[in-house]
Amino acid sequence: GNLEHRVTRARELAEEQINNDFARRMALITDSLNSAAIDISTALSTEVADTAWDAYLKGDRGIFTRRAVRLIDNGTAREIESLYNADDAFKANVSRYIHDFEAMLRSILSTRDGHALSVTVLGSEMGKLYVALAQAIQRLRS
C-alpha cells in the first residue's frame, strides 16, 4: 500500500513537472512569435497606430500578429518575397517566426492530445501568419 502510494505520487509529480515545463516552453515561444510579429507587421505597413501600441502595452500581446494577418493578401506574398530577399532584418524575423512556430508545433505534437491542439494552433492568427510567411518563402525555394 505505502510503496504503491509513493510510486503513484512520484508519477503524478513527474507528470506535473512535465506539464509545467511544457507550459513554460509554450509561453516563451509565444512571446518570441509575438515579438517577431511586431517587426514583421511593421515591415509590411509603415503606419503603426498608437492604439496598436497602446493595446500591446496593456497586455494584448497578439495585436501585431492579428494586424500582420490582416495585412496579408494575394499581393502581399510577392511583397514578403521581395522584402525577404532585400532586407536582412526582415529575413531574420521571418526565419525566426517560422522556426519558433515549427518548434512549438513539434512540442505540441509530442504530447498526448497534440494532434487536436496542433489543428487549433494552425487555425489561430499565429498559424495563419505562419502559413502565409511559409508559403511566400516556399516560392523562393521551389
Phi and psi in radians as a Rosetta constraint file:
Dihedral C 1 N 2 CA 2 C 2 CIRCULARHARMONIC -1.165 0.35
Dihedral N 2 CA 2 C 2 N 3 CIRCULARHARMONIC -0.732 0.35
Dihedral C 2 N 3 CA 3 C 3 CIRCULARHARMONIC -1.119 0.35
Dihedral N 3 CA 3 C 3 N 4 CIRCULARHARMONIC -0.781 0.35
Dihedral C 3 N 4 CA 4 C 4 CIRCULARHARMONIC -1.012 0.35
Dihedral N 4 CA 4 C 4 N 5 CIRCULARHARMONIC -0.761 0.35
Dihedral C 4 N 5 CA 5 C 5 CIRCULARHARMONIC -1.077 0.35
Dihedral N 5 CA 5 C 5 N 6 CIRCULARHARMONIC -0.754 0.35
Dihedral C 5 N 6 CA 6 C 6 CIRCULARHARMONIC -1.160 0.35
Dihedral N 6 CA 6 C 6 N 7 CIRCULARHARMONIC -0.680 0.35
Dihedral C 6 N 7 CA 7 C 7 CIRCULARHARMONIC -1.134 0.35
Dihedral N 7 CA 7 C 7 N 8 CIRCULARHARMONIC -0.786 0.35
Dihedral C 7 N 8 CA 8 C 8 CIRCULARHARMONIC -1.064 0.35
Dihedral N 8 CA 8 C 8 N 9 CIRCULARHARMONIC -0.779 0.35
Dihedral C 8 N 9 CA 9 C 9 CIRCULARHARMONIC -1.128 0.35
Dihedral N 9 CA 9 C 9 N 10 CIRCULARHARMONIC -0.716 0.35
Dihedral C 9 N 10 CA 10 C 10 CIRCULARHARMONIC -1.096 0.35
Dihedral N 10 CA 10 C 10 N 11 CIRCULARHARMONIC -0.704 0.35
Dihedral C 10 N 11 CA 11 C 11 CIRCULARHARMONIC -1.121 0.35
Dihedral N 11 CA 11 C 11 N 12 CIRCULARHARMONIC -0.756 0.35
Dihedral C 11 N 12 CA 12 C 12 CIRCULARHARMONIC -1.064 0.35
Dihedral N 12 CA 12 C 12 N 13 CIRCULARHARMONIC -0.774 0.35
Dihedral C 12 N 13 CA 13 C 13 CIRCULARHARMONIC -1.106 0.35
Dihedral N 13 CA 13 C 13 N 14 CIRCULARHARMONIC -0.706 0.35
Dihedral C 13 N 14 CA 14 C 14 CIRCULARHARMONIC -1.114 0.35
Dihedral N 14 CA 14 C 14 N 15 CIRCULARHARMONIC -0.764 0.35
Dihedral C 14 N 15 CA 15 C 15 CIRCULARHARMONIC -1.119 0.35
Dihedral N 15 CA 15 C 15 N 16 CIRCULARHARMONIC -0.692 0.35
Dihedral C 15 N 16 CA 16 C 16 CIRCULARHARMONIC -1.076 0.35
Dihedral N 16 CA 16 C 16 N 17 CIRCULARHARMONIC -0.753 0.35
Dihedral C 16 N 17 CA 17 C 17 CIRCULARHARMONIC -1.101 0.35
Dihedral N 17 CA 17 C 17 N 18 CIRCULARHARMONIC -0.748 0.35
Dihedral C 17 N 18 CA 18 C 18 CIRCULARHARMONIC -1.068 0.35
Dihedral N 18 CA 18 C 18 N 19 CIRCULARHARMONIC -0.781 0.35
Dihedral C 18 N 19 CA 19 C 19 CIRCULARHARMONIC -1.101 0.35
Dihedral N 19 CA 19 C 19 N 20 CIRCULARHARMONIC -0.711 0.35
Dihedral C 19 N 20 CA 20 C 20 CIRCULARHARMONIC -1.136 0.35
Dihedral N 20 CA 20 C 20 N 21 CIRCULARHARMONIC -0.748 0.35
Dihedral C 20 N 21 CA 21 C 21 CIRCULARHARMONIC -1.085 0.35
Dihedral N 21 CA 21 C 21 N 22 CIRCULARHARMONIC -0.758 0.35
Dihedral C 21 N 22 CA 22 C 22 CIRCULARHARMONIC -1.078 0.35
Dihedral N 22 CA 22 C 22 N 23 CIRCULARHARMONIC -0.816 0.35
Dihedral C 22 N 23 CA 23 C 23 CIRCULARHARMONIC -1.081 0.35
Dihedral N 23 CA 23 C 23 N 24 CIRCULARHARMONIC -0.731 0.35
Dihedral C 23 N 24 CA 24 C 24 CIRCULARHARMONIC -1.131 0.35
Dihedral N 24 CA 24 C 24 N 25 CIRCULARHARMONIC -0.751 0.35
Dihedral C 24 N 25 CA 25 C 25 CIRCULARHARMONIC -1.075 0.35
Dihedral N 25 CA 25 C 25 N 26 CIRCULARHARMONIC -0.772 0.35
Dihedral C 25 N 26 CA 26 C 26 CIRCULARHARMONIC -1.115 0.35
Dihedral N 26 CA 26 C 26 N 27 CIRCULARHARMONIC -0.677 0.35
Dihedral C 26 N 27 CA 27 C 27 CIRCULARHARMONIC -1.126 0.35
Dihedral N 27 CA 27 C 27 N 28 CIRCULARHARMONIC -0.736 0.35
Dihedral C 27 N 28 CA 28 C 28 CIRCULARHARMONIC -1.129 0.35
Dihedral N 28 CA 28 C 28 N 29 CIRCULARHARMONIC -0.758 0.35
Dihedral C 28 N 29 CA 29 C 29 CIRCULARHARMONIC -1.143 0.35
Dihedral N 29 CA 29 C 29 N 30 CIRCULARHARMONIC -0.736 0.35
Dihedral C 29 N 30 CA 30 C 30 CIRCULARHARMONIC -1.056 0.35
Dihedral N 30 CA 30 C 30 N 31 CIRCULARHARMONIC -0.758 0.35
Dihedral C 30 N 31 CA 31 C 31 CIRCULARHARMONIC -1.041 0.35
Dihedral N 31 CA 31 C 31 N 32 CIRCULARHARMONIC -0.760 0.35
Dihedral C 31 N 32 CA 32 C 32 CIRCULARHARMONIC -1.116 0.35
Dihedral N 32 CA 32 C 32 N 33 CIRCULARHARMONIC -0.733 0.35
Dihedral C 32 N 33 CA 33 C 33 CIRCULARHARMONIC -1.093 0.35
Dihedral N 33 CA 33 C 33 N 34 CIRCULARHARMONIC -0.791 0.35
Dihedral C 33 N 34 CA 34 C 34 CIRCULARHARMONIC -1.131 0.35
Dihedral N 34 CA 34 C 34 N 35 CIRCULARHARMONIC -0.627 0.35
Dihedral C 34 N 35 CA 35 C 35 CIRCULARHARMONIC -1.138 0.35
Dihedral N 35 CA 35 C 35 N 36 CIRCULARHARMONIC -0.799 0.35
Dihedral C 35 N 36 CA 36 C 36 CIRCULARHARMONIC -1.126 0.35
Dihedral N 36 CA 36 C 36 N 37 CIRCULARHARMONIC -0.614 0.35
Dihedral C 36 N 37 CA 37 C 37 CIRCULARHARMONIC -1.119 0.35
Dihedral N 37 CA 37 C 37 N 38 CIRCULARHARMONIC -0.539 0.35
Dihedral C 37 N 38 CA 38 C 38 CIRCULARHARMONIC -1.044 0.35
Dihedral N 38 CA 38 C 38 N 39 CIRCULARHARMONIC -0.879 0.35
Dihedral C 38 N 39 CA 39 C 39 CIRCULARHARMONIC -1.173 0.35
Dihedral N 39 CA 39 C 39 N 40 CIRCULARHARMONIC -0.671 0.35
Dihedral C 39 N 40 CA 40 C 40 CIRCULARHARMONIC -1.163 0.35
Dihedral N 40 CA 40 C 40 N 41 CIRCULARHARMONIC -0.804 0.35
Dihedral C 40 N 41 CA 41 C 41 CIRCULARHARMONIC -1.072 0.35
Dihedral N 41 CA 41 C 41 N 42 CIRCULARHARMONIC -0.748 0.35
Dihedral C 41 N 42 CA 42 C 42 CIRCULARHARMONIC -1.131 0.35
Dihedral N 42 CA 42 C 42 N 43 CIRCULARHARMONIC -0.660 0.35
Dihedral C 42 N 43 CA 43 C 43 CIRCULARHARMONIC -1.197 0.35
Dihedral N 43 CA 43 C 43 N 44 CIRCULARHARMONIC -0.569 0.35
Dihedral C 43 N 44 CA 44 C 44 CIRCULARHARMONIC -1.411 0.35
Dihedral N 44 CA 44 C 44 N 45 CIRCULARHARMONIC -0.333 0.35
Dihedral C 44 N 45 CA 45 C 45 CIRCULARHARMONIC -2.500 0.35
Dihedral N 45 CA 45 C 45 N 46 CIRCULARHARMONIC 2.235 0.35
Dihedral C 45 N 46 CA 46 C 46 CIRCULARHARMONIC -1.263 0.35
Dihedral N 46 CA 46 C 46 N 47 CIRCULARHARMONIC -0.419 0.35
Dihedral C 46 N 47 CA 47 C 47 CIRCULARHARMONIC -1.678 0.35
Dihedral N 47 CA 47 C 47 N 48 CIRCULARHARMONIC 2.155 0.35
Dihedral C 47 N 48 CA 48 C 48 CIRCULARHARMONIC -2.066 0.35
Dihedral N 48 CA 48 C 48 N 49 CIRCULARHARMONIC 1.947 0.35
Dihedral C 48 N 49 CA 49 C 49 CIRCULARHARMONIC -1.132 0.35
Dihedral N 49 CA 49 C 49 N 50 CIRCULARHARMONIC 2.528 0.35
Dihedral C 49 N 50 CA 50 C 50 CIRCULARHARMONIC -1.016 0.35
Dihedral N 50 CA 50 C 50 N 51 CIRCULARHARMONIC -0.539 0.35
Dihedral C 50 N 51 CA 51 C 51 CIRCULARHARMONIC -1.125 0.35
Dihedral N 51 CA 51 C 51 N 52 CIRCULARHARMONIC -0.586 0.35
Dihedral C 51 N 52 CA 52 C 52 CIRCULARHARMONIC -1.157 0.35
Dihedral N 52 CA 52 C 52 N 53 CIRCULARHARMONIC -0.810 0.35
Dihedral C 52 N 53 CA 53 C 53 CIRCULARHARMONIC -1.122 0.35
Dihedral N 53 CA 53 C 53 N 54 CIRCULARHARMONIC -0.688 0.35
Dihedral C 53 N 54 CA 54 C 54 CIRCULARHARMONIC -1.050 0.35
Dihedral N 54 CA 54 C 54 N 55 CIRCULARHARMONIC -0.803 0.35
Dihedral C 54 N 55 CA 55 C 55 CIRCULARHARMONIC -1.088 0.35
Dihedral N 55 CA 55 C 55 N 56 CIRCULARHARMONIC -0.731 0.35
Dihedral C 55 N 56 CA 56 C 56 CIRCULARHARMONIC -1.066 0.35
Dihedral N 56 CA 56 C 56 N 57 CIRCULARHARMONIC -0.823 0.35
Dihedral C 56 N 57 CA 57 C 57 CIRCULARHARMONIC -1.170 0.35
Dihedral N 57 CA 57 C 57 N 58 CIRCULARHARMONIC -0.429 0.35
Dihedral C 57 N 58 CA 58 C 58 CIRCULARHARMONIC -1.499 0.35
Dihedral N 58 CA 58 C 58 N 59 CIRCULARHARMONIC 0.062 0.35
Dihedral C 58 N 59 CA 59 C 59 CIRCULARHARMONIC 1.974 0.35
Dihedral N 59 CA 59 C 59 N 60 CIRCULARHARMONIC -0.044 0.35
Dihedral C 59 N 60 CA 60 C 60 CIRCULARHARMONIC -1.450 0.35
Dihedral N 60 CA 60 C 60 N 61 CIRCULARHARMONIC 1.436 0.35
Dihedral C 60 N 61 CA 61 C 61 CIRCULARHARMONIC -1.211 0.35
Dihedral N 61 CA 61 C 61 N 62 CIRCULARHARMONIC -0.313 0.35
Dihedral C 61 N 62 CA 62 C 62 CIRCULARHARMONIC -1.617 0.35
Dihedral N 62 CA 62 C 62 N 63 CIRCULARHARMONIC 0.046 0.35
Dihedral C 62 N 63 CA 63 C 63 CIRCULARHARMONIC -1.009 0.35
Dihedral N 63 CA 63 C 63 N 64 CIRCULARHARMONIC -0.741 0.35
Dihedral C 63 N 64 CA 64 C 64 CIRCULARHARMONIC -1.333 0.35
Dihedral N 64 CA 64 C 64 N 65 CIRCULARHARMONIC -0.498 0.35
Dihedral C 64 N 65 CA 65 C 65 CIRCULARHARMONIC -1.131 0.35
Dihedral N 65 CA 65 C 65 N 66 CIRCULARHARMONIC -0.843 0.35
Dihedral C 65 N 66 CA 66 C 66 CIRCULARHARMONIC -1.078 0.35
Dihedral N 66 CA 66 C 66 N 67 CIRCULARHARMONIC -0.679 0.35
Dihedral C 66 N 67 CA 67 C 67 CIRCULARHARMONIC -1.131 0.35
Dihedral N 67 CA 67 C 67 N 68 CIRCULARHARMONIC -0.763 0.35
Dihedral C 67 N 68 CA 68 C 68 CIRCULARHARMONIC -1.097 0.35
Dihedral N 68 CA 68 C 68 N 69 CIRCULARHARMONIC -0.714 0.35
Dihedral C 68 N 69 CA 69 C 69 CIRCULARHARMONIC -1.083 0.35
Dihedral N 69 CA 69 C 69 N 70 CIRCULARHARMONIC -0.725 0.35
Dihedral C 69 N 70 CA 70 C 70 CIRCULARHARMONIC -1.136 0.35
Dihedral N 70 CA 70 C 70 N 71 CIRCULARHARMONIC -0.556 0.35
Dihedral C 70 N 71 CA 71 C 71 CIRCULARHARMONIC -1.313 0.35
Dihedral N 71 CA 71 C 71 N 72 CIRCULARHARMONIC -0.337 0.35
Dihedral C 71 N 72 CA 72 C 72 CIRCULARHARMONIC -1.499 0.35
Dihedral N 72 CA 72 C 72 N 73 CIRCULARHARMONIC 2.175 0.35
Dihedral C 72 N 73 CA 73 C 73 CIRCULARHARMONIC -2.449 0.35
Dihedral N 73 CA 73 C 73 N 74 CIRCULARHARMONIC -2.903 0.35
Dihedral C 73 N 74 CA 74 C 74 CIRCULARHARMONIC -1.014 0.35
Dihedral N 74 CA 74 C 74 N 75 CIRCULARHARMONIC -0.781 0.35
Dihedral C 74 N 75 CA 75 C 75 CIRCULARHARMONIC -1.214 0.35
Dihedral N 75 CA 75 C 75 N 76 CIRCULARHARMONIC -0.437 0.35
Dihedral C 75 N 76 CA 76 C 76 CIRCULARHARMONIC -1.198 0.35
Dihedral N 76 CA 76 C 76 N 77 CIRCULARHARMONIC -0.500 0.35
Dihedral C 76 N 77 CA 77 C 77 CIRCULARHARMONIC -1.018 0.35
Dihedral N 77 CA 77 C 77 N 78 CIRCULARHARMONIC -0.722 0.35
Dihedral C 77 N 78 CA 78 C 78 CIRCULARHARMONIC -1.155 0.35
Dihedral N 78 CA 78 C 78 N 79 CIRCULARHARMONIC -0.682 0.35
Dihedral C 78 N 79 CA 79 C 79 CIRCULARHARMONIC -1.129 0.35
Dihedral N 79 CA 79 C 79 N 80 CIRCULARHARMONIC -0.733 0.35
Dihedral C 79 N 80 CA 80 C 80 CIRCULARHARMONIC -1.071 0.35
Dihedral N 80 CA 80 C 80 N 81 CIRCULARHARMONIC -0.766 0.35
Dihedral C 80 N 81 CA 81 C 81 CIRCULARHARMONIC -1.051 0.35
Dihedral N 81 CA 81 C 81 N 82 CIRCULARHARMONIC -0.815 0.35
Dihedral C 81 N 82 CA 82 C 82 CIRCULARHARMONIC -1.249 0.35
Dihedral N 82 CA 82 C 82 N 83 CIRCULARHARMONIC -0.661 0.35
Dihedral C 82 N 83 CA 83 C 83 CIRCULARHARMONIC -1.088 0.35
Dihedral N 83 CA 83 C 83 N 84 CIRCULARHARMONIC -0.721 0.35
Dihedral C 83 N 84 CA 84 C 84 CIRCULARHARMONIC -1.058 0.35
Dihedral N 84 CA 84 C 84 N 85 CIRCULARHARMONIC -0.686 0.35
Dihedral C 84 N 85 CA 85 C 85 CIRCULARHARMONIC -1.299 0.35
Dihedral N 85 CA 85 C 85 N 86 CIRCULARHARMONIC -0.606 0.35
Dihedral C 85 N 86 CA 86 C 86 CIRCULARHARMONIC -1.691 0.35
Dihedral N 86 CA 86 C 86 N 87 CIRCULARHARMONIC -0.442 0.35
Dihedral C 86 N 87 CA 87 C 87 CIRCULARHARMONIC -2.081 0.35
Dihedral N 87 CA 87 C 87 N 88 CIRCULARHARMONIC 1.878 0.35
Dihedral C 87 N 88 CA 88 C 88 CIRCULARHARMONIC -1.070 0.35
Dihedral N 88 CA 88 C 88 N 89 CIRCULARHARMONIC -0.654 0.35
Dihedral C 88 N 89 CA 89 C 89 CIRCULARHARMONIC -1.160 0.35
Dihedral N 89 CA 89 C 89 N 90 CIRCULARHARMONIC -0.746 0.35
Dihedral C 89 N 90 CA 90 C 90 CIRCULARHARMONIC -1.102 0.35
Dihedral N 90 CA 90 C 90 N 91 CIRCULARHARMONIC -0.766 0.35
Dihedral C 90 N 91 CA 91 C 91 CIRCULARHARMONIC -1.026 0.35
Dihedral N 91 CA 91 C 91 N 92 CIRCULARHARMONIC -0.753 0.35
Dihedral C 91 N 92 CA 92 C 92 CIRCULARHARMONIC -1.114 0.35
Dihedral N 92 CA 92 C 92 N 93 CIRCULARHARMONIC -0.729 0.35
Dihedral C 92 N 93 CA 93 C 93 CIRCULARHARMONIC -1.154 0.35
Dihedral N 93 CA 93 C 93 N 94 CIRCULARHARMONIC -0.762 0.35
Dihedral C 93 N 94 CA 94 C 94 CIRCULARHARMONIC -1.123 0.35
Dihedral N 94 CA 94 C 94 N 95 CIRCULARHARMONIC -0.781 0.35
Dihedral C 94 N 95 CA 95 C 95 CIRCULARHARMONIC -1.075 0.35
Dihedral N 95 CA 95 C 95 N 96 CIRCULARHARMONIC -0.740 0.35
Dihedral C 95 N 96 CA 96 C 96 CIRCULARHARMONIC -1.114 0.35
Dihedral N 96 CA 96 C 96 N 97 CIRCULARHARMONIC -0.756 0.35
Dihedral C 96 N 97 CA 97 C 97 CIRCULARHARMONIC -1.050 0.35
Dihedral N 97 CA 97 C 97 N 98 CIRCULARHARMONIC -0.854 0.35
Dihedral C 97 N 98 CA 98 C 98 CIRCULARHARMONIC -1.100 0.35
Dihedral N 98 CA 98 C 98 N 99 CIRCULARHARMONIC -0.784 0.35
Dihedral C 98 N 99 CA 99 C 99 CIRCULARHARMONIC -1.041 0.35
Dihedral N 99 CA 99 C 99 N 100 CIRCULARHARMONIC -0.853 0.35
Dihedral C 99 N 100 CA 100 C 100 CIRCULARHARMONIC -1.145 0.35
Dihedral N 100 CA 100 C 100 N 101 CIRCULARHARMONIC -0.702 0.35
Dihedral C 100 N 101 CA 101 C 101 CIRCULARHARMONIC -1.120 0.35
Dihedral N 101 CA 101 C 101 N 102 CIRCULARHARMONIC -0.764 0.35
Dihedral C 101 N 102 CA 102 C 102 CIRCULARHARMONIC -1.149 0.35
Dihedral N 102 CA 102 C 102 N 103 CIRCULARHARMONIC -0.621 0.35
Dihedral C 102 N 103 CA 103 C 103 CIRCULARHARMONIC -1.118 0.35
Dihedral N 103 CA 103 C 103 N 104 CIRCULARHARMONIC -0.723 0.35
Dihedral C 103 N 104 CA 104 C 104 CIRCULARHARMONIC -1.109 0.35
Dihedral N 104 CA 104 C 104 N 105 CIRCULARHARMONIC -0.777 0.35
Dihedral C 104 N 105 CA 105 C 105 CIRCULARHARMONIC -1.055 0.35
Dihedral N 105 CA 105 C 105 N 106 CIRCULARHARMONIC -0.763 0.35
Dihedral C 105 N 106 CA 106 C 106 CIRCULARHARMONIC -1.043 0.35
Dihedral N 106 CA 106 C 106 N 107 CIRCULARHARMONIC -0.761 0.35
Dihedral C 106 N 107 CA 107 C 107 CIRCULARHARMONIC -1.090 0.35
Dihedral N 107 CA 107 C 107 N 108 CIRCULARHARMONIC -0.769 0.35
Dihedral C 107 N 108 CA 108 C 108 CIRCULARHARMONIC -1.106 0.35
Dihedral N 108 CA 108 C 108 N 109 CIRCULARHARMONIC -0.790 0.35
Dihedral C 108 N 109 CA 109 C 109 CIRCULARHARMONIC -1.141 0.35
Dihedral N 109 CA 109 C 109 N 110 CIRCULARHARMONIC -0.360 0.35
Dihedral C 109 N 110 CA 110 C 110 CIRCULARHARMONIC -1.404 0.35
Dihedral N 110 CA 110 C 110 N 111 CIRCULARHARMONIC -0.110 0.35
Dihedral C 110 N 111 CA 111 C 111 CIRCULARHARMONIC -1.606 0.35
Dihedral N 111 CA 111 C 111 N 112 CIRCULARHARMONIC 2.928 0.35
Dihedral C 111 N 112 CA 112 C 112 CIRCULARHARMONIC -1.027 0.35
Dihedral N 112 CA 112 C 112 N 113 CIRCULARHARMONIC -0.839 0.35
Dihedral C 112 N 113 CA 113 C 113 CIRCULARHARMONIC -1.763 0.35
Dihedral N 113 CA 113 C 113 N 114 CIRCULARHARMONIC 0.493 0.35
Dihedral C 113 N 114 CA 114 C 114 CIRCULARHARMONIC -1.066 0.35
Dihedral N 114 CA 114 C 114 N 115 CIRCULARHARMONIC -0.644 0.35
Dihedral C 114 N 115 CA 115 C 115 CIRCULARHARMONIC -1.091 0.35
Dihedral N 115 CA 115 C 115 N 116 CIRCULARHARMONIC -0.856 0.35
Dihedral C 115 N 116 CA 116 C 116 CIRCULARHARMONIC -1.073 0.35
Dihedral N 116 CA 116 C 116 N 117 CIRCULARHARMONIC -0.733 0.35
Dihedral C 116 N 117 CA 117 C 117 CIRCULARHARMONIC -1.171 0.35
Dihedral N 117 CA 117 C 117 N 118 CIRCULARHARMONIC -0.652 0.35
Dihedral C 117 N 118 CA 118 C 118 CIRCULARHARMONIC -1.140 0.35
Dihedral N 118 CA 118 C 118 N 119 CIRCULARHARMONIC -0.617 0.35
Dihedral C 118 N 119 CA 119 C 119 CIRCULARHARMONIC -1.104 0.35
Dihedral N 119 CA 119 C 119 N 120 CIRCULARHARMONIC -0.745 0.35
Dihedral C 119 N 120 CA 120 C 120 CIRCULARHARMONIC -1.102 0.35
Dihedral N 120 CA 120 C 120 N 121 CIRCULARHARMONIC -0.775 0.35
Dihedral C 120 N 121 CA 121 C 121 CIRCULARHARMONIC -1.120 0.35
Dihedral N 121 CA 121 C 121 N 122 CIRCULARHARMONIC -0.719 0.35
Dihedral C 121 N 122 CA 122 C 122 CIRCULARHARMONIC -1.142 0.35
Dihedral N 122 CA 122 C 122 N 123 CIRCULARHARMONIC -0.505 0.35
Dihedral C 122 N 123 CA 123 C 123 CIRCULARHARMONIC -1.467 0.35
Dihedral N 123 CA 123 C 123 N 124 CIRCULARHARMONIC -0.141 0.35
Dihedral C 123 N 124 CA 124 C 124 CIRCULARHARMONIC -1.327 0.35
Dihedral N 124 CA 124 C 124 N 125 CIRCULARHARMONIC 3.024 0.35
Dihedral C 124 N 125 CA 125 C 125 CIRCULARHARMONIC -1.048 0.35
Dihedral N 125 CA 125 C 125 N 126 CIRCULARHARMONIC -0.700 0.35
Dihedral C 125 N 126 CA 126 C 126 CIRCULARHARMONIC -1.068 0.35
Dihedral N 126 CA 126 C 126 N 127 CIRCULARHARMONIC -0.725 0.35
Dihedral C 126 N 127 CA 127 C 127 CIRCULARHARMONIC -1.148 0.35
Dihedral N 127 CA 127 C 127 N 128 CIRCULARHARMONIC -0.722 0.35
Dihedral C 127 N 128 CA 128 C 128 CIRCULARHARMONIC -1.096 0.35
Dihedral N 128 CA 128 C 128 N 129 CIRCULARHARMONIC -0.725 0.35
Dihedral C 128 N 129 CA 129 C 129 CIRCULARHARMONIC -1.140 0.35
Dihedral N 129 CA 129 C 129 N 130 CIRCULARHARMONIC -0.741 0.35
Dihedral C 129 N 130 CA 130 C 130 CIRCULARHARMONIC -0.997 0.35
Dihedral N 130 CA 130 C 130 N 131 CIRCULARHARMONIC -0.870 0.35
Dihedral C 130 N 131 CA 131 C 131 CIRCULARHARMONIC -1.062 0.35
Dihedral N 131 CA 131 C 131 N 132 CIRCULARHARMONIC -0.789 0.35
Dihedral C 131 N 132 CA 132 C 132 CIRCULARHARMONIC -1.082 0.35
Dihedral N 132 CA 132 C 132 N 133 CIRCULARHARMONIC -0.788 0.35
Dihedral C 132 N 133 CA 133 C 133 CIRCULARHARMONIC -1.160 0.35
Dihedral N 133 CA 133 C 133 N 134 CIRCULARHARMONIC -0.781 0.35
Dihedral C 133 N 134 CA 134 C 134 CIRCULARHARMONIC -1.113 0.35
Dihedral N 134 CA 134 C 134 N 135 CIRCULARHARMONIC -0.689 0.35
Dihedral C 134 N 135 CA 135 C 135 CIRCULARHARMONIC -1.149 0.35
Dihedral N 135 CA 135 C 135 N 136 CIRCULARHARMONIC -0.733 0.35
Dihedral C 135 N 136 CA 136 C 136 CIRCULARHARMONIC -1.080 0.35
Dihedral N 136 CA 136 C 136 N 137 CIRCULARHARMONIC -0.692 0.35
Dihedral C 136 N 137 CA 137 C 137 CIRCULARHARMONIC -1.378 0.35
Dihedral N 137 CA 137 C 137 N 138 CIRCULARHARMONIC -0.571 0.35
Dihedral C 137 N 138 CA 138 C 138 CIRCULARHARMONIC -0.996 0.35
Dihedral N 138 CA 138 C 138 N 139 CIRCULARHARMONIC -0.623 0.35
Dihedral C 138 N 139 CA 139 C 139 CIRCULARHARMONIC -1.066 0.35
Dihedral N 139 CA 139 C 139 N 140 CIRCULARHARMONIC -0.536 0.35
Dihedral C 139 N 140 CA 140 C 140 CIRCULARHARMONIC -1.222 0.35
Dihedral N 140 CA 140 C 140 N 141 CIRCULARHARMONIC -0.547 0.35
Dihedral C 140 N 141 CA 141 C 141 CIRCULARHARMONIC -1.536 0.35
Dihedral N 141 CA 141 C 141 N 142 CIRCULARHARMONIC -0.281 0.35
